[in-house]
């Protein structure tokens, strides 16, 4: 399978990046092709809400010509897309949220007859890290991701929240095992 991972953290060696690397390592060991994209290294403008993308529903027709186009092309050509983000203010990081907003251009006729998506049938997953517990912290982000999966007509194939994070060197072996489980659920 062709897999695209989207690192939404500004830290290339932080908790999210470390756990994501374990997931990618497992997928590669299972002989899957993994492309790792660090969103913080990309130029991604916010969605303009112009809806010009709806004029060409069979292609990524966003009027902005920045790195988001190539990232979305990568997502569309992949079998699996894994979103990885630390939790910031009860939601996705700004890097991830900006890309998610731009994915508006991948969908046509949402909540209307003929709802279609360039991501239809793709497997997607979610990795979230944070310092706090799940309760009163990340529930809304997981609810949002479920709605994103529905919007994209994608198949949600795995999700993982790792709370209580401090530093990458403090991540436990059980966290690594959970990462491996997520990797396998995404590609099996």
N, C-alpha and C positions, 0 to 999 in steps of 0.2 A: 504494500500500500504506500501511497505517497502521503506524507504527513507534513503539515505546516504548523509550527508552534509560534505563538505570538507572545513575546515577553513584554508585559506592560509595566514593568518596574524600571525606574531610573537607575537602579543599582544592578550592574552587570554581575556582581558577585554576592548579592544579597540572598535572603532566604528564598524568595520566589525563584530566582535564577538557579540556586543550588538544587532545589527540589525539581525544577523543570529539567535540569541536566540529568538527574537520575531517571526521569521519565524517558527522556530522549535516548539515553544510554540503553535502557531496556528495549525500546522500540528498535533501535539499531541492531541490538543483539538478536532480535527476532527477524532480522533482515528487511526491515522497512526503511524506505528512503525518507529521511527527516530533514526539513529545511527550517532553521531557527532564525526568526526575525526579531530583532531588538527594536521595538517601536520608538524608543527614546533616541535612536540614531537616525530616525527618518523624519522627513519634512511632511507633515500631515496637517493640512488646514481643516478647520471646522466646517461642517456641512453648512452650506449657504441657504438651504431650504428653498432653492429656486425651482426644484422639480424638473429641470431640463432633462435629467436622467430618465424620466418616464417617457420621453419621446422615442427612445430606442430600448425597449424592454429586453431584447435578446443580447445585449452587450452592456459592458460597464461604460456608461455614457456620461459620467460626471464631467462637468465643465472645468473643474480644477485639474490641472496637470501637475500633480505632485506625486510623492512616493506612495500615497494611498492607492493609486491605480494599480501599480505593480503588485502591491500586497494583496489587493482584492483579486487580481488575476491569479496569483499564487493560491489563494484560498479556493477559488472556483475550480482550479485544475487539480486540487488535492482531493484525496478520499476522506481525510481526517483533518480537522482544524482544532488545535488546543489553545484556548485562551488562558493566559497565566497572568494574574494580577495580585498585587497586595491590596488589601482593603484600605481605602482612604475615605474618611467621612462617610461610612456606611455604604460605599459604592466602589465602582471601578476606579483605578488610577486615571488621571487625565489623559495619559498616553493611550490607554485602552479605550476609554470612553470616546475620544475623538475619532478613532478608527471605527468603532461600533456605529457612531452617528453617520459616518460616511457610507456604511453598508446599506443605508437607505437606497442607494443606487442599484442594489442587487435585487430588489423586490418591486413587483408591479401588482397593482390592484389589491393591496392589503385590505381585508374586511369587505371585499367585493367579489362578485363572480369573476373567475379568471385569475385569482390570486396565484402568482407564480414567482419563482425565485431562481436565480442562477446558482444558489446553494441547495436547491431541492435534493433531498436524499443524502447529503453529505453528513458524515458523522462529526459531531462536535463535542468537545469536553471543556471542563472548567477546573482550573487550579487556582485557589485563593489562599493567601497567607496573611496572618495578622498577629498582633500581640494579645488580643483579647479572646474571649470565648465566642462560641457560635451565637448563643442567645443574646438578644438585644444588641446585635452587632452586624452580622452578615446575612441574616435571613432575607432582607430586601434585595441584596445583590443576587442571591440564588433565585429568588422569584423573578427578578429582571432577566436573568439568563434563560430561565424557562420560557419567558415571553419572547426573547430574542430567537430562541430555537424555533418556536412556532412561527414567528415572523419570517424567518429564513427558510421555513419548511425543511429544516435540518433534523437529523436524528440525534438527540442528546444521548451520548454513549458513556458518560462517566463524569463524575465531579468529585472534588476533594477540597476540604477546608482544613488547613493546618493552623491551629491557633496556638497561643502561648509562645510565639516565636521571639527569640532574643537576637542571637547571632547565628550565622550559618554553622559555625563549629559546635554549636549546642544542639543542633538537630539530631534526633535520636535514630537508632536503627529501626524502630517501629515506624517512624516517619518515612524512612527509605522504603520499607516494605509496602506502605500505603501508596507510595509513588509508583512502585513496580506494579501493584494491583491496578492503579489507574491506567498505566500504560497498556497493560494487557486488555483491559475492558474497552479501550479505544480502538484497538487493532484486531480484536478477536471476532 
